[in-house]
Amino acid sequence: DQQVKQNSPSLSVQEGRISILNCDYTNSMFDYFLWYKKYPAEGPTFLISISSIKDKNEDGRFTVFLNKSAKHLSLHIVPSQPGDSAVYFCAASARGGANSKLTFGKGITLSVRP
Amino acid sequence: NAGVMQNPRHLVRRRGQEARLRCSPMKGHSHVYWYRQLPEEGLKFMVYLQKENIIDESGMPKERFSAEFPKEGPSILRIQQVVRGDSAAYFCASSSGGNTEAFFGQGTRLTVV
């Protein structure tokens, strides 16, 4: 039972354009959402997070949008850079914070073409 | 300012042997999480520990797997009598508690032959 779904396994965008990575969830108890970036043979690196009391959080080139009614969130990267090429994982937790177990999606492989 | 350190990075075991995976959290962190990633899958939660206590082990297989985080030393994930299906990347993460994000180590890639 996949509670966090990243339905598109891959995405390819041109350098300088916007990358939009989508994520859906089914568990209504989730109230904190995170995006991680992962390079091959390395551990995930935290990118950005959002609490369910917000619908948007921005950090530099990265913006996360949360639509609670649709149980959907998305990560926008603009402008995209070749160094952004990696696997991006969406993750969610319940009980009000990041300091509890995370449920991860399967990841999306982003390729940014020079 | 070392991050989360996991060793070994790669571990090969024959079926039936024991595997011990070590995780040293970031300095000042007392919360440790273990996750497993199977090929083509996302990370799956296994266990959450604080010093000397298991807080949540809802993701741990019922048999052969155990974890500890002693007062001194690293956290250990122990897999007894390994089988081929245990082959995966095992990631450790640590946090300082409260509503803070966890930082991940580089993982241990276990191969059972």
Backbone of each chain as ProteinMPNN parsed JSONL, in Angstrom:
{"seq_chain_A": "DQQVKQNSPSLSVQEGRISILNCDYTNSMFDYFLWYKKYPAEGPTFLISISSIKDKNEDGRFTVFLNKSAKHLSLHIVPSQPGDSAVYFCAASARGGANSKLTFGKGITLSVRP", "coords_chain_A": {"N_chain_A": [[0.848, -1.183, 0.0], [0.964, 1.903, -1.149], [1.544, 4.791, 0.338], [2.598, 7.229, -0.221], [2.948, 8.645, -3.267], [4.787, 8.827, -6.21], [4.195, 9.266, -9.258], [5.342, 9.63, -11.743], [8.156, 8.297, -13.121], [10.369, 9.545, -14.187], [11.803, 12.654, -15.39], [12.588, 15.051, -17.799], [14.199, 18.061, -18.471], [14.969, 21.221, -19.992], [17.929, 23.074, -19.429], [17.649, 25.995, -17.448], [14.919, 26.162, -17.668], [11.731, 25.526, -16.006], [11.407, 22.992, -13.555], [9.007, 20.687, -12.573], [8.019, 18.676, -10.069], [5.941, 16.128, -9.037], [3.818, 14.881, -6.385], [1.752, 12.654, -4.634], [-0.403, 11.829, -1.898], [-1.98, 9.521, 0.373], [-2.649, 9.176, 3.017], [-4.433, 10.699, 5.488], [-3.439, 11.515, 7.89], [-0.937, 12.498, 7.588], [1.071, 15.314, 8.11], [3.274, 16.753, 7.624], [5.686, 17.491, 5.235], [8.333, 16.593, 3.065], [11.064, 17.155, 0.829], [13.649, 15.324, -0.665], [16.869, 15.086, -2.137], [18.807, 12.927, -4.121], [21.896, 11.635, -5.028], [23.558, 9.097, -7.015], [24.855, 6.381, -5.136], [25.032, 7.838, -2.828], [23.722, 9.247, 0.269], [20.334, 10.436, 0.907], [19.727, 13.942, 0.57], [18.477, 16.6, 2.415], [16.136, 18.914, 1.113], [13.868, 20.773, 1.124], [11.007, 21.632, 3.089], [7.542, 21.401, 4.19], [4.92, 22.385, 6.276], [1.619, 21.234, 7.125], [0.049, 23.374, 7.739], [0.617, 25.344, 6.049], [0.575, 26.489, 2.595], [2.529, 26.931, 0.84], [6.038, 27.03, 0.455], [9.146, 28.574, 0.195], [12.501, 28.481, -0.958], [15.116, 29.891, -2.12], [15.872, 28.719, -5.291], [14.019, 26.752, -5.083], [10.678, 25.749, -4.572], [7.986, 24.615, -2.704], [4.721, 23.44, -3.047], [1.628, 22.901, -1.466], [-1.364, 21.165, -1.615], [-3.847, 20.501, 0.269], [-6.484, 19.575, 0.125], [-6.541, 18.136, -2.191], [-4.666, 16.324, -1.594], [-2.012, 16.589, -2.507], [1.259, 17.468, -3.479], [3.85, 19.576, -4.795], [7.084, 20.108, -6.176], [8.87, 22.814, -7.262], [11.447, 23.795, -9.349], [13.345, 26.427, -10.247], [15.51, 28.657, -11.914], [16.156, 25.58, -13.666], [19.13, 23.639, -13.298], [22.023, 21.921, -14.625], [23.33, 20.561, -12.528], [21.248, 19.894, -10.912], [20.347, 17.475, -11.66], [19.292, 14.425, -10.58], [17.915, 11.976, -8.289], [14.763, 12.578, -6.935], [13.082, 12.508, -3.932], [9.934, 12.425, -2.449], [8.629, 12.839, 0.783], [6.767, 12.029, 3.754], [5.396, 12.763, 6.983], [3.652, 11.971, 10.045], [1.984, 13.201, 13.019], [2.919, 15.732, 13.437], [5.585, 16.64, 12.781], [9.035, 16.652, 11.62], [10.469, 14.999, 13.108], [9.918, 12.241, 13.297], [9.0, 9.031, 12.0], [9.541, 8.746, 8.516], [7.651, 8.462, 5.535], [8.365, 7.435, 2.396], [8.147, 8.268, -1.121], [8.666, 6.575, -4.309], [10.455, 7.939, -5.797], [11.663, 10.32, -8.247], [13.446, 10.563, -11.209], [15.288, 13.19, -12.2], [16.434, 14.815, -15.04], [18.464, 17.288, -16.243], [18.971, 18.976, -19.101], [21.798, 20.346, -20.718]], "CA_chain_A": [[0.0, 0.0, 0.0], [1.852, 3.034, -1.324], [0.888, 5.961, 0.913], [3.175, 8.398, -0.89], [3.096, 8.196, -4.65], [5.409, 9.673, -7.218], [3.754, 8.437, -10.368], [6.215, 9.753, -12.908], [9.48, 7.83, -12.703], [11.462, 10.377, -14.686], [11.469, 13.953, -15.972], [13.726, 15.671, -18.479], [13.913, 19.467, -18.788], [16.084, 22.001, -20.525], [18.563, 24.008, -18.493], [17.038, 27.317, -17.417], [13.464, 26.064, -17.605], [11.2, 25.097, -14.716], [11.136, 21.568, -13.3], [7.887, 20.492, -11.647], [7.972, 17.291, -9.618], [4.67, 15.95, -8.339], [3.737, 13.853, -5.343], [0.413, 12.497, -4.059], [-0.423, 10.993, -0.702], [-3.309, 9.0, 0.688], [-2.874, 9.136, 4.459], [-4.868, 12.006, 5.99], [-2.708, 11.845, 9.113], [0.317, 13.176, 7.25], [0.96, 16.751, 8.299], [4.57, 17.393, 7.375], [6.133, 16.934, 3.968], [9.721, 16.954, 2.791], [11.697, 16.714, -0.42], [15.057, 14.978, -0.576], [17.581, 14.889, -3.393], [19.764, 11.846, -3.922], [22.809, 11.246, -6.095], [23.93, 7.681, -6.926], [25.832, 5.948, -4.126], [25.063, 8.754, -1.688], [22.483, 9.313, 1.018], [19.451, 11.555, 0.554], [20.031, 15.259, 1.13], [17.265, 17.377, 2.617], [16.006, 20.094, 0.26], [12.876, 21.734, 1.559], [9.872, 20.981, 3.74], [6.364, 22.24, 4.372], [3.94, 21.922, 7.245], [0.269, 21.243, 6.563], [-0.637, 24.643, 8.013], [0.987, 26.26, 4.978], [0.361, 25.948, 1.266], [3.689, 27.244, 0.014], [7.285, 27.368, 1.129], [10.116, 28.895, -0.834], [13.892, 28.588, -0.517], [15.947, 30.081, -3.304], [15.281, 28.226, -6.54], [13.094, 25.664, -4.767], [9.408, 26.098, -3.957], [7.078, 23.485, -2.545], [3.307, 23.801, -2.939], [0.823, 21.84, -0.861], [-2.821, 21.252, -1.793], [-4.321, 19.484, 1.204], [-7.764, 18.993, -0.294], [-6.234, 17.169, -3.246], [-3.573, 15.475, -1.089], [-1.023, 16.705, -3.57], [2.271, 18.507, -3.358], [4.759, 19.636, -5.929], [8.353, 20.822, -6.004], [9.242, 23.59, -8.435], [12.84, 24.229, -9.381], [13.488, 27.372, -11.353], [15.724, 27.904, -13.143], [16.809, 24.287, -13.499], [20.551, 23.607, -13.642], [22.484, 20.532, -14.814], [23.648, 19.982, -11.226], [20.018, 19.435, -10.266], [20.064, 16.113, -12.124], [19.377, 13.516, -9.43], [16.619, 11.385, -7.93], [14.082, 13.395, -5.932], [12.116, 11.757, -3.146], [8.944, 13.083, -1.621], [8.443, 12.089, 2.026], [5.737, 12.592, 4.612], [5.334, 12.235, 8.339], [2.466, 12.313, 10.831], [2.277, 13.635, 14.382], [3.327, 17.129, 13.589], [6.939, 17.117, 12.621], [10.01, 15.846, 10.9], [11.158, 14.122, 14.039], [9.234, 10.965, 13.395], [9.34, 8.225, 10.835], [9.16, 9.288, 7.226], [7.182, 7.559, 4.492], [8.923, 7.947, 1.148], [7.74, 7.798, -2.433], [9.686, 5.793, -5.0], [11.434, 8.844, -6.374], [11.605, 10.757, -9.647], [14.765, 10.884, -11.735], [15.289, 14.443, -12.966], [17.593, 15.064, -15.91], [18.459, 18.652, -16.772], [19.822, 18.982, -20.298], [22.493, 21.632, -20.907]], "C_chain_A": [[0.892, 1.246, 0.0], [1.144, 4.282, -0.815], [1.406, 7.264, 0.338], [3.541, 7.962, -2.302], [3.77, 9.25, -5.51], [5.231, 8.916, -8.529], [4.614, 8.54, -11.614], [7.617, 9.329, -12.507], [10.616, 8.738, -13.147], [10.915, 11.655, -15.31], [12.732, 14.524, -16.6], [13.355, 17.099, -18.854], [15.18, 20.128, -19.311], [16.638, 22.91, -19.437], [17.899, 25.384, -18.596], [15.523, 27.299, -17.323], [13.033, 25.599, -16.212], [11.054, 23.575, -14.681], [10.006, 21.497, -12.279], [7.785, 19.015, -11.335], [6.746, 17.123, -8.73], [4.695, 14.783, -7.363], [2.309, 13.831, -4.807], [0.495, 11.608, -2.823], [-1.845, 10.593, -0.37], [-3.646, 9.08, 2.171], [-3.218, 10.536, 4.986], [-4.134, 12.438, 7.255], [-1.383, 12.556, 8.822], [0.142, 14.685, 7.41], [2.281, 17.474, 8.114], [5.188, 16.693, 6.183], [7.527, 17.462, 3.64], [10.107, 16.476, 1.401], [13.176, 16.476, -0.159], [15.601, 14.772, -1.981], [18.644, 13.817, -3.16], [20.579, 11.614, -5.199], [23.141, 9.765, -5.932], [25.001, 7.447, -5.869], [25.995, 6.955, -2.984], [23.744, 8.685, -0.93], [21.629, 10.469, 0.564], [19.883, 12.836, 1.267], [18.746, 16.057, 1.228], [17.283, 18.642, 1.748], [15.114, 21.153, 0.88], [11.719, 20.979, 2.186], [8.706, 21.953, 3.835], [5.447, 21.58, 5.392], [2.551, 22.041, 6.633], [-0.499, 22.528, 6.868], [-0.313, 25.686, 6.945], [0.619, 25.653, 3.632], [1.534, 26.232, 0.322], [4.891, 27.515, 0.912], [8.366, 27.508, 0.073], [11.507, 29.006, -0.228], [14.763, 28.673, -1.762], [15.244, 29.622, -4.564], [14.197, 27.176, -6.318], [11.834, 26.186, -4.064], [8.57, 24.842, -3.864], [5.67, 24.03, -2.33], [2.552, 22.61, -2.37], [-0.657, 22.137, -1.073], [-3.433, 20.139, -0.949], [-5.602, 18.814, 0.736], [-7.551, 17.935, -1.365], [-5.192, 16.151, -2.795], [-2.444, 15.414, -2.122], [0.001, 17.775, -3.203], [3.189, 18.449, -4.557], [5.991, 20.453, -5.545], [8.674, 21.51, -7.321], [10.701, 24.02, -8.302], [12.981, 25.179, -10.57], [14.556, 28.409, -11.016], [16.441, 26.585, -12.874], [18.257, 24.374, -13.993], [20.995, 22.163, -13.814], [22.823, 19.83, -13.498], [22.433, 19.52, -10.442], [19.662, 18.009, -10.68], [20.339, 15.122, -11.0], [18.031, 12.824, -9.296], [16.025, 12.217, -6.795], [13.002, 12.553, -5.252], [11.204, 12.716, -2.392], [8.763, 12.214, -0.374], [7.418, 12.793, 2.899], [5.815, 11.982, 6.0], [4.035, 12.688, 9.006], [2.922, 12.825, 12.195], [3.099, 14.913, 14.444], [4.774, 17.477, 13.42], [7.825, 16.174, 11.851], [10.654, 14.836, 11.822], [10.335, 12.883, 14.321], [9.482, 10.226, 12.087], [8.769, 8.857, 9.577], [8.684, 8.165, 6.32], [7.586, 8.172, 3.161], [8.162, 7.436, -0.067], [8.902, 7.069, -3.092], [10.727, 6.655, -5.691], [11.176, 9.163, -7.833], [13.022, 11.101, -10.07], [14.659, 12.111, -12.627], [16.574, 14.546, -13.77], [17.459, 16.471, -16.466], [19.471, 18.707, -17.9], [20.491, 20.339, -20.469], [22.0, 22.339, -22.163]], "O_chain_A": [[1.494, 1.594, 1.016], [0.232, 4.783, -1.473], [0.728, 8.289, 0.402], [4.331, 7.04, -2.505], [3.368, 10.413, -5.528], [6.024, 8.035, -8.862], [4.615, 7.635, -12.448], [8.213, 9.95, -11.627], [11.699, 8.715, -12.563], [9.751, 11.737, -15.7], [13.808, 14.483, -16.004], [12.321, 17.329, -19.481], [16.295, 19.654, -19.097], [15.887, 23.449, -18.624], [17.624, 25.873, -19.692], [14.908, 28.296, -16.946], [13.868, 25.317, -15.353], [10.631, 22.956, -15.658], [10.047, 22.167, -11.247], [7.501, 18.2, -12.212], [6.542, 17.886, -7.786], [5.477, 13.841, -7.498], [1.724, 14.884, -4.555], [1.364, 10.741, -2.725], [-2.8, 11.251, -0.784], [-4.821, 9.055, 2.537], [-2.389, 11.445, 4.933], [-4.203, 13.603, 7.646], [-0.783, 13.147, 9.72], [-0.821, 15.262, 6.904], [2.396, 18.663, 8.409], [5.218, 15.464, 6.116], [7.851, 18.62, 3.903], [9.544, 15.516, 0.874], [13.862, 17.285, 0.466], [14.888, 14.343, -2.888], [19.303, 13.805, -2.121], [20.033, 11.424, -6.286], [23.02, 9.225, -4.832], [25.939, 8.233, -5.735], [26.989, 6.919, -2.26], [22.764, 8.132, -1.427], [22.121, 11.388, -0.09], [20.34, 12.809, 2.41], [18.007, 16.181, 0.251], [18.292, 19.34, 1.657], [15.541, 22.28, 1.13], [11.475, 19.819, 1.854], [8.849, 23.153, 3.599], [5.232, 20.369, 5.364], [2.329, 22.85, 5.732], [-1.579, 22.75, 6.319], [-0.89, 26.773, 6.932], [0.378, 24.45, 3.532], [1.526, 25.824, -0.84], [4.78, 28.134, 1.97], [8.49, 26.676, -0.826], [11.682, 29.548, 0.863], [15.1, 27.66, -2.375], [14.145, 30.082, -4.871], [13.532, 26.759, -7.267], [11.909, 26.953, -3.104], [8.456, 24.09, -4.832], [5.455, 24.951, -1.542], [2.8, 21.463, -2.741], [-1.137, 23.223, -0.75], [-3.527, 18.991, -1.383], [-5.782, 17.612, 0.932], [-8.293, 16.955, -1.437], [-4.872, 15.219, -3.533], [-2.0, 14.344, -2.538], [-0.342, 18.839, -2.689], [3.299, 17.431, -5.24], [5.935, 21.355, -4.709], [8.742, 20.867, -8.367], [11.121, 24.539, -7.268], [12.771, 24.803, -11.724], [14.516, 28.99, -9.932], [17.248, 26.494, -11.949], [18.567, 25.073, -14.958], [20.407, 21.264, -13.212], [22.62, 18.622, -13.376], [22.565, 18.835, -9.427], [18.761, 17.405, -10.098], [21.469, 14.995, -10.529], [17.119, 13.056, -10.09], [16.705, 12.521, -5.815], [12.134, 11.972, -5.904], [11.656, 13.685, -1.782], [8.746, 10.987, -0.472], [7.225, 14.004, 2.794], [6.241, 10.84, 6.172], [3.408, 13.659, 8.584], [4.119, 12.872, 12.478], [3.868, 15.137, 15.378], [5.186, 18.541, 13.88], [7.436, 15.066, 11.483], [11.319, 13.909, 11.359], [10.094, 12.535, 15.477], [10.112, 10.761, 11.175], [7.674, 9.42, 9.576], [9.234, 7.063, 6.33], [7.195, 9.294, 2.839], [7.609, 6.336, -0.059], [9.985, 6.955, -2.517], [11.766, 6.155, -6.122], [10.557, 8.385, -8.559], [13.721, 11.84, -9.378], [14.02, 12.074, -13.679], [17.669, 14.381, -13.234], [16.451, 16.805, -17.089], [20.668, 18.513, -17.691], [19.829, 21.373, -20.376], [22.47, 23.431, -22.481]]}, "seq_chain_B": "NAGVMQNPRHLVRRRGQEARLRCSPMKGHSHVYWYRQLPEEGLKFMVYLQKENIIDESGMPKERFSAEFPKEGPSILRIQQVVRGDSAAYFCASSSGGNTEAFFGQGTRLTVV", "coords_chain_B": {"N_chain_B": [[33.421, 19.15, 11.075], [31.762, 16.633, 11.114], [29.429, 14.676, 9.246], [26.681, 12.366, 9.288], [27.946, 9.239, 9.864], [28.431, 6.209, 8.287], [29.36, 2.832, 8.424], [30.335, -0.468, 7.339], [30.82, 0.923, 3.984], [30.263, -0.775, 1.945], [29.194, -4.124, 2.052], [29.632, -7.53, 1.955], [28.055, -10.56, 2.332], [27.72, -14.053, 2.938], [24.944, -16.245, 2.492], [23.232, -16.947, 5.467], [25.143, -15.918, 7.179], [26.031, -13.314, 9.567], [25.215, -9.856, 9.538], [26.515, -6.717, 10.389], [25.782, -3.414, 10.763], [26.927, -0.136, 11.066], [26.339, 3.037, 12.574], [27.212, 6.288, 13.133], [25.925, 9.052, 14.612], [25.413, 12.563, 13.748], [27.338, 15.052, 15.459], [26.062, 15.892, 18.579], [23.553, 14.962, 18.035], [20.924, 12.896, 19.133], [19.039, 11.214, 18.229], [18.255, 8.535, 16.189], [17.602, 7.014, 13.062], [16.769, 4.218, 11.067], [16.676, 3.198, 7.695], [15.654, 1.273, 4.853], [16.488, 0.636, 1.504], [15.283, -0.941, -1.207], [16.125, -2.197, -4.515], [15.037, 0.0, -7.077], [13.077, 1.099, -5.511], [11.553, 3.28, -3.023], [12.812, 4.681, 0.083], [12.355, 2.735, 2.979], [11.027, 2.939, 6.163], [12.557, 1.615, 9.075], [13.37, 1.531, 11.891], [13.356, 3.578, 14.852], [15.409, 5.178, 17.094], [16.385, 6.406, 20.287], [19.003, 7.4, 22.511], [19.852, 4.446, 24.038], [17.227, 3.572, 23.925], [14.502, 2.09, 22.169], [12.312, 3.663, 20.132], [10.386, 3.464, 18.09], [9.693, 0.677, 16.349], [8.271, -0.229, 14.253], [8.715, -0.786, 11.586], [10.47, -2.836, 11.416], [11.468, -6.077, 10.394], [10.053, -9.042, 11.784], [11.692, -11.117, 12.572], [15.146, -11.947, 12.876], [16.229, -9.396, 12.583], [17.649, -6.703, 14.393], [18.161, -3.783, 16.427], [20.209, -1.333, 18.013], [21.129, 1.392, 20.156], [23.492, 2.3, 21.925], [24.535, 3.803, 25.073], [27.139, 4.702, 24.836], [29.039, 4.925, 21.889], [28.392, 3.804, 18.444], [25.192, 3.49, 16.702], [23.845, 0.297, 16.025], [22.781, -1.812, 13.475], [21.65, -4.993, 13.208], [21.693, -7.949, 11.403], [20.743, -11.142, 11.412], [21.615, -14.401, 10.146], [21.554, -13.935, 7.261], [19.678, -13.522, 4.22], [19.171, -13.725, 0.612], [17.257, -11.846, -0.035], [17.731, -9.805, 1.726], [19.528, -8.144, 0.619], [20.308, -4.886, -0.047], [20.278, -1.258, 0.145], [21.154, 0.282, 3.098], [20.199, 2.888, 5.069], [21.105, 5.303, 7.456], [19.863, 7.849, 9.564], [20.11, 10.922, 11.388], [18.97, 13.096, 14.018], [18.46, 16.075, 16.019], [16.303, 16.057, 17.58], [13.047, 17.315, 18.632], [11.3, 19.436, 16.35], [12.93, 18.937, 13.99], [14.776, 18.494, 10.958], [15.987, 15.348, 9.699], [19.274, 14.167, 9.068], [20.94, 12.341, 6.593], [23.141, 9.506, 6.359], [25.661, 8.104, 4.139], [25.009, 5.561, 3.557], [24.959, 1.938, 3.711], [25.755, -0.591, 1.564], [24.487, -3.641, 1.285], [25.242, -6.815, 0.192], [24.123, -9.981, -0.379], [25.371, -13.104, -0.965]], "CA_chain_B": [[32.001, 19.028, 11.401], [31.412, 15.429, 10.375], [28.025, 14.34, 9.135], [26.336, 11.027, 9.748], [28.94, 8.31, 9.325], [28.022, 4.815, 8.259], [30.359, 1.882, 7.933], [31.11, -0.19, 6.142], [30.031, 1.424, 2.852], [29.852, -1.969, 1.202], [29.33, -5.324, 2.867], [29.214, -8.748, 1.273], [27.893, -11.681, 3.256], [27.13, -15.28, 2.403], [23.683, -16.629, 3.125], [23.378, -17.556, 6.781], [26.052, -15.159, 8.035], [25.477, -12.148, 10.244], [25.66, -8.546, 9.055], [26.453, -5.628, 11.379], [25.909, -2.121, 10.118], [27.171, 0.852, 12.104], [25.958, 4.418, 12.277], [27.563, 7.309, 14.117], [25.135, 10.245, 14.278], [26.094, 13.853, 13.78], [27.649, 15.512, 16.81], [24.938, 16.566, 19.222], [22.29, 14.29, 17.712], [20.662, 11.726, 19.975], [17.951, 10.462, 17.609], [18.751, 7.789, 15.028], [16.596, 6.299, 12.277], [17.296, 3.324, 10.038], [15.814, 2.978, 6.546], [16.172, 0.321, 3.875], [16.053, 0.9, 0.14], [15.429, -2.033, -2.161], [16.289, -1.676, -5.873], [13.876, 0.623, -7.741], [12.068, 1.451, -4.509], [11.885, 4.361, -2.107], [13.322, 4.247, 1.374], [11.33, 2.226, 3.894], [11.378, 3.088, 7.57], [12.718, 0.377, 9.844], [13.379, 1.692, 13.347], [13.722, 4.899, 15.379], [15.995, 4.975, 18.413], [17.117, 7.419, 21.028], [20.05, 6.742, 23.298], [19.476, 3.301, 24.88], [15.795, 3.256, 23.837], [13.836, 1.933, 20.883], [11.087, 4.462, 20.194], [9.422, 2.956, 17.12], [10.298, -0.38, 15.536], [7.156, -0.757, 13.474], [9.157, -1.192, 10.26], [11.479, -3.899, 11.495], [10.999, -7.462, 10.248], [9.844, -9.655, 13.109], [12.763, -12.051, 12.896], [16.523, -11.819, 12.39], [16.69, -8.004, 12.592], [17.626, -6.009, 15.672], [18.889, -2.507, 16.405], [20.505, -0.774, 19.317], [21.835, 2.671, 20.175], [23.967, 2.311, 23.307], [24.913, 5.088, 25.659], [28.407, 5.055, 24.212], [29.287, 4.231, 20.639], [27.438, 4.0, 17.352], [24.02, 2.641, 16.589], [24.121, -0.923, 15.272], [21.685, -2.607, 12.901], [22.178, -6.352, 13.125], [20.855, -8.882, 10.649], [21.243, -12.506, 11.602], [21.28, -15.412, 9.142], [21.102, -13.151, 6.109], [19.173, -14.188, 3.013], [19.385, -12.893, -0.566], [16.302, -10.745, -0.009], [18.218, -8.721, 2.582], [20.409, -7.29, -0.184], [19.681, -3.568, -0.168], [21.041, -0.157, 0.739], [20.627, 0.612, 4.423], [20.556, 4.26, 5.395], [20.904, 5.801, 8.803], [19.691, 9.295, 9.646], [20.087, 11.385, 12.774], [18.446, 14.434, 14.263], [18.672, 16.542, 17.39], [15.028, 16.015, 18.28], [12.141, 18.418, 18.341], [10.794, 19.455, 14.973], [14.1, 19.205, 13.146], [14.97, 17.506, 9.908], [17.025, 14.343, 9.893], [20.349, 14.147, 8.075], [21.232, 10.966, 6.242], [24.468, 9.053, 5.999], [25.835, 7.688, 2.746], [24.435, 4.239, 3.383], [25.725, 0.688, 3.599], [25.164, -1.467, 0.555], [24.656, -5.034, 1.677], [25.018, -7.816, -0.852], [24.135, -11.347, 0.144], [25.665, -14.016, -2.078]], "C_chain_B": [[31.443, 17.841, 10.63], [29.912, 15.244, 10.349], [27.774, 12.981, 9.72], [27.285, 10.039, 9.074], [28.422, 6.881, 9.42], [29.191, 3.956, 7.791], [29.917, 0.458, 8.221], [30.221, 0.403, 5.044], [29.48, 0.267, 2.029], [30.137, -3.189, 2.077], [28.801, -6.502, 2.077], [29.171, -9.872, 2.291], [27.328, -12.869, 2.492], [25.834, -15.551, 3.154], [23.947, -17.339, 4.451], [24.328, -16.827, 7.716], [25.315, -14.005, 8.698], [26.047, -10.88, 9.606], [25.48, -7.531, 10.176], [26.738, -4.308, 10.677], [25.982, -1.065, 11.216], [26.816, 2.253, 11.64], [26.366, 5.319, 13.425], [26.818, 8.591, 13.753], [26.0, 11.499, 14.271], [26.314, 14.262, 15.233], [26.445, 16.265, 17.378], [23.587, 15.934, 18.944], [22.118, 13.045, 18.579], [19.529, 10.869, 19.433], [18.485, 9.819, 16.333], [17.604, 7.019, 14.385], [17.323, 5.4, 11.289], [16.226, 3.128, 8.958], [16.483, 1.971, 5.622], [15.624, 0.696, 2.505], [16.355, -0.312, -0.721], [15.577, -1.441, -3.558], [14.975, -1.158, -6.45], [12.767, 1.008, -6.767], [12.493, 2.699, -3.743], [12.427, 3.786, -0.808], [12.162, 3.822, 2.271], [11.834, 2.332, 5.322], [11.517, 1.731, 8.244], [12.543, 0.63, 11.342], [13.867, 3.088, 13.708], [14.197, 4.692, 16.812], [16.482, 6.298, 18.986], [18.124, 6.667, 21.89], [19.434, 5.691, 24.237], [17.996, 2.931, 24.793], [15.355, 3.073, 22.388], [12.496, 2.65, 20.979], [10.003, 3.883, 19.287], [10.123, 1.904, 16.269], [9.267, -1.006, 14.621], [7.57, -1.22, 12.079], [10.171, -2.326, 10.259], [10.839, -5.256, 11.219], [10.997, -8.143, 11.617], [10.997, -10.547, 13.525], [14.071, -11.596, 12.262], [17.074, -10.402, 12.457], [16.606, -7.442, 14.013], [18.442, -4.728, 15.544], [19.115, -2.05, 17.824], [21.23, 0.553, 19.138], [22.318, 2.848, 21.615], [24.349, 3.701, 23.78], [26.218, 5.6, 25.064], [28.541, 4.285, 22.902], [28.181, 4.392, 19.623], [26.174, 3.175, 17.526], [24.38, 1.457, 15.694], [22.805, -1.502, 14.768], [22.267, -3.982, 12.615], [21.19, -7.227, 12.386], [21.488, -10.266, 10.791], [20.795, -13.4, 10.451], [20.74, -14.761, 7.864], [20.654, -14.052, 4.969], [19.322, -13.213, 1.858], [18.463, -11.676, -0.575], [16.704, -9.595, 0.9], [19.142, -7.779, 1.827], [19.693, -5.974, -0.463], [20.685, -2.521, 0.284], [20.372, 0.204, 2.057], [21.146, 1.995, 4.808], [20.217, 4.565, 6.846], [20.728, 7.313, 8.718], [19.713, 9.689, 11.118], [19.503, 12.788, 12.853], [18.685, 14.8, 15.718], [17.367, 16.548, 18.185], [14.198, 17.24, 17.995], [11.665, 18.34, 16.903], [11.926, 19.789, 14.012], [14.248, 18.106, 12.113], [16.095, 16.546, 10.254], [18.026, 14.415, 8.753], [20.775, 12.702, 7.855], [22.725, 10.729, 6.044], [24.491, 8.563, 4.564], [25.354, 6.259, 2.501], [25.457, 3.109, 3.409], [25.007, -0.185, 2.586], [25.504, -2.906, 0.892], [24.332, -5.933, 0.495], [25.146, -9.194, -0.226], [24.314, -12.302, -1.036], [25.427, -15.474, -1.673]], "O_chain_B": [[30.747, 18.006, 9.629], [29.208, 15.6, 11.295], [28.547, 12.49, 10.543], [27.403, 10.018, 7.849], [28.03, 6.411, 10.489], [29.917, 4.325, 6.867], [29.222, 0.194, 9.202], [28.996, 0.385, 5.167], [28.374, 0.332, 1.492], [31.167, -3.274, 2.746], [27.671, -6.484, 1.59], [30.135, -10.103, 3.022], [26.566, -12.716, 1.537], [25.66, -15.137, 4.3], [24.794, -18.229, 4.529], [24.325, -17.083, 8.92], [24.141, -13.753, 8.427], [27.205, -10.841, 9.192], [24.437, -7.484, 10.828], [27.797, -4.118, 10.078], [25.205, -1.09, 12.171], [26.972, 2.602, 10.469], [25.919, 5.135, 14.557], [27.06, 9.158, 12.688], [27.146, 11.496, 14.721], [25.562, 13.863, 16.122], [25.889, 17.155, 16.734], [22.584, 16.32, 19.544], [23.042, 12.248, 18.737], [19.1, 9.914, 20.081], [19.096, 10.489, 15.501], [16.752, 6.452, 15.07], [18.361, 5.771, 10.742], [15.048, 2.924, 9.252], [17.706, 1.832, 5.606], [14.448, 1.031, 2.362], [17.512, -0.668, -0.941], [15.192, -0.292, -3.774], [13.932, -1.801, -6.323], [11.628, 1.22, -7.183], [13.648, 3.119, -3.809], [12.493, 2.571, -0.625], [11.12, 4.477, 2.309], [12.929, 1.871, 5.646], [10.717, 0.822, 8.024], [11.683, 0.027, 11.985], [14.663, 3.699, 12.994], [13.491, 4.112, 17.638], [16.93, 7.184, 18.259], [18.088, 5.44, 21.978], [18.616, 6.006, 25.101], [17.55, 2.049, 25.527], [15.782, 3.809, 21.498], [11.649, 2.296, 21.799], [8.835, 3.819, 19.672], [11.061, 2.228, 15.54], [9.376, -2.177, 14.256], [6.835, -1.98, 11.448], [10.668, -2.722, 9.205], [9.773, -5.554, 11.759], [11.826, -7.854, 12.48], [11.25, -10.714, 14.718], [14.073, -10.933, 11.225], [18.29, -10.223, 12.392], [15.634, -7.671, 14.734], [19.299, -4.606, 14.669], [18.324, -2.337, 18.723], [21.859, 0.804, 18.109], [21.637, 3.471, 22.429], [24.468, 4.64, 22.993], [26.372, 6.797, 24.821], [28.187, 3.108, 22.835], [27.161, 5.028, 19.889], [26.097, 2.288, 18.376], [25.128, 1.602, 14.727], [21.847, -1.661, 15.523], [23.245, -4.12, 11.88], [20.0, -7.248, 12.7], [22.609, -10.511, 10.347], [19.737, -13.189, 9.858], [19.608, -15.016, 7.451], [21.155, -15.159, 4.773], [19.568, -12.026, 2.068], [18.836, -10.609, -1.062], [16.093, -8.527, 0.858], [19.503, -6.722, 2.345], [18.608, -5.956, -1.043], [21.783, -2.839, 0.741], [19.159, 0.406, 2.112], [22.351, 2.238, 4.865], [19.19, 4.141, 7.377], [21.366, 7.976, 7.9], [19.375, 8.887, 11.989], [19.538, 13.556, 11.892], [19.059, 13.961, 16.537], [17.336, 16.994, 19.332], [14.592, 18.103, 17.211], [11.64, 17.259, 16.315], [11.882, 20.8, 13.31], [13.899, 16.95, 12.351], [17.022, 16.878, 10.993], [17.662, 14.692, 7.61], [20.948, 11.94, 8.806], [23.467, 11.617, 5.624], [23.48, 8.599, 3.862], [25.303, 5.807, 1.358], [26.647, 3.306, 3.163], [23.82, -0.481, 2.723], [26.656, -3.331, 0.797], [23.271, -5.816, -0.119], [26.165, -9.521, 0.382], [23.519, -12.309, -1.975], [25.623, -16.38, -2.483]]}, "name": "protein", "num_of_chains": 2, "seq": "DQQVKQNSPSLSVQEGRISILNCDYTNSMFDYFLWYKKYPAEGPTFLISISSIKDKNEDGRFTVFLNKSAKHLSLHIVPSQPGDSAVYFCAASARGGANSKLTFGKGITLSVRPNAGVMQNPRHLVRRRGQEARLRCSPMKGHSHVYWYRQLPEEGLKFMVYLQKENIIDESGMPKERFSAEFPKEGPSILRIQQVVRGDSAAYFCASSSGGNTEAFFGQGTRLTVV"}
